Amino acid sequence: MDECVALARELGKRVGEELQIPVFLYGEAAMREERRSLENIRSQGFQYEQLKTAIAEERWKPDFGPSSVGKAGATIIGGARDFLIAYNVNLNTSNLNIGKKIAKALRARDGGLTFVKALSFYLEDKKMVQISMNLTNFNKTPIYRAFELVKLEASRYGVNVVESEIVGLVPLDALLESAKFYLQLNGFKNSQVLEKKLWGGEAGGIT
């Protein structure tokens, strides 16, 4: 992580100085605590004209580069964060309002689970509502906890889970934690997984 932070800041410095583009850093690379969350920057909804005015304010002073906006606008640089898991849960309802209520109950920024970002969409091809989540720290908010909260909130509206899906890659340990939860494995260690032993145990991985 330290190396990622250093690289992100080095890139931000070069973009700011060499390209003269204002740079805002987020994630672990953030130089201001209020910018650690990408949403805190994006939520301002700045369009080009708005940013031209706001960037002159001290709270929106860029981390690198000029405090003015040229034709290239500004950029946000991060890349230093934990693994992100894109996880979706589909429900047997076409009522998007129900989905939005469930997503709101899940989202960290609305008082839900820490390290969970959630939105709701209607899937035209499946005729059902989807709760689409980004889990930004599976060690502190595991997949099974997000899944169980979706089920709990959905039950309030007489809705059931049809299926769930993982989009893209997922760390093996994230799946193992869910397996331990649902199988109620007492004292099970991830190093007991045969493949992890073959790869080098807890400290190893696929090469």
N, C-alpha and C positions, 0 to 999 in steps of 0.2 A: 504493500500500500504506500509506503514511504516513497518508493521509486515512482509509482504512478503519480503521486502528488507532485513530485519534483518535475516529472515530464510534462504534466499539465501546465504547471506554472512557467516552465521554460518555453513551452509553445505559446502560452498567453503573452509572455513578454515579447517574443519575436513578432507575433501578429500585431501587437500594439505598437512596437517601435518600428518595425520594418515596413509594415503595410499601413500603419496609421489608422487602424480600425479599433474602436473601443472594445475592450474585452472584459466580460464578467465571468468570474470563476464560481463554480458550484461544487457540491459534493464534498469529499474529503479535501479537495484542493481549494475550497473556499477560503478567502482571506477575511471575510466578514461573516459572522455567525448567521445573520439574517439571510445570507445568500446560500447557505448550505443546501437548502431545499430548492430544487429547480422550479417548483411551483411558485415559490415566493417571488421569483423573478418574472416568470411567465404570467402570473396572475394579474399583473398590472395591465396586461393587455395593450402594451404600447405598440402603436403603429408608428410608422416612420416619422410622421409629423409630431406626434406626441413625444417620442423619444428625443427629438431634437431640442425640445424645451426642458424635459425632465432631467436630461443628463447634466444639466448645469447645476442641479441641486446636489448638495453634499451627499445625501443618502444614495444617490444614483451615480456618484462619481465612479468611473470604471476602475477596475483593478490594474489594468494596463491600458496604454494608449491615450489618445486625446479625449478631453472632456467636451467633445463636439462630434457631431455626426455628419459624415460625408455621404457620397453617393452609395458607398458600400454598406451603410448602416452600421450595426454593431453585431457582436457575436458572443455566444455563451460557450465556455469551454470547461469541461469537467473530466469525465473518464475515470476518475478515481473514486470508485464506490465498490460495494460488495456485489456479488453475483445477483443478477435480476432474473426472476422466474416469471414468465408470462403464463398466467393460469386463468382459464375460463371455466365457468360453470353454467350449464344450460338448464332452463326451467320449463316446466310444462304449462306455460302461460304465454299469451300473446299481449298481455297488458304491460306496456312499457313503464307505466307509472309505478307499478309494483316493483319492477326491476330497479328503477331509479331510487326508490325508498330503501331497497336492500343495499344497493351500492353505497348510498349515503351512510348507512349504518356500519358499513365495512371500512370506509375511508378514514385514514388517520387524521386528516385535517378537519374532519367533521366529528371527531370524538370516537372513532372506531378503533380498529386494530393498528398498533404502531407498525410502520413499515409496509402498509398496504395502500395502494392507489387503486381505485375502482370506478368503473363507469358501467352503464348498462346500454345494450343495443338490442334492436329487434332484428332477428335473423330471418330474412325473407324466404330463403331456401328451406329452412326448417320450420318456419312458422312458430318460432318460440323466442323467448327473451334470453339474452345471455348476460351474465355478470362477468365482465372482463377485468382482470386484476393484474397488477404488477406487484410482485412481492420483492421488496428491495433488501431484505435481510432475513433469509429463511432460518437462520439460527435463532433469532429472537421472535420471529413470527412465522412458524412453520406452516407448510401447506395444509396439513390436516386441520389446523385451528381456523384458517380462513374458510375451508370447506364446511366445517361444522357450524360456523357462524352464518354462512349462507343458508344452510338447511334450517337453522333455528329461526332466522328472520323470515324465510320463505313460508314456514309453517304458520306464521301469524296470518297469512293471507290465503291459506288453504292451497299452497303451491308446493310442488315436490321437485326435487332434482332429477333430471333425466340422465345427464352425463356430465363429465368434466373433461378437460383437455389441457395438455401442456403444449405451448407453442415454442418451438425451438429447443435449445439445449437446457438441461437441468442437472445440477450436481447430484451425484449418487447419494450423498449423505442426506439430501432433502427427501428423497424417496424412502430411504431407510428409516428416517424419523417417523414418517407416516406409517410405514409397515409396523414399527414398534408400537405405535399408538393403537392401531386397529387390531393387531394381534395380541395386544397386552403382554408383550414380551418383557418379562421381569429380568433385569440385570443383563440384557443383551447388549453387546458392544459391537460397533460397526466393524471392528477389526476381525470379527468372527465370520464375516462374509468372505467366501473362498477367493473371489476375484480380487478383493482388496489385499488379501495376503499375497496373491501372486503378483500384484502390481507394486507391492512394497509396504503393505499395511497402512496405518493411519496417515503416515507422512508421504505415502506414494501417490501415484496417479497414472493415468493413461499417458503414454508418450507417443 
